[in-house]
């Protein structure tokens, strides 16, 4: 393989126990680390850890950031509007789950 570069892909299972740093979360979502800081400042993300250097994020945070990016792109909206849409989507899903558990909503 002359002139080529061998790359490998590693899949890591990320739970919600908080294993990703700010930089790792940013890289996983294709955004800048300072944007992750902005999300924390706006209370869109709530990392584990008291200081930025010790913040850790889990799978739910990856999902939230990726959804925000998609909402901003698809609806051509700003972060604040996308965050409200995300909150409404998550609340709707939470309520549907409660209805399913109560047997009032079929899958």
Buried (B, 14 or more C-beta within 10 A) or exposed (E): EEEEEEEEEEEEEBEEEBBBBBEBBBEBBEBEBEBBBEBBEEEBBEBBEEEEEEBBBBBBBBBBBBBBBEBBEEEEBEBEEBBEBBEEEBEEEEEEEEEEEEEEEEE
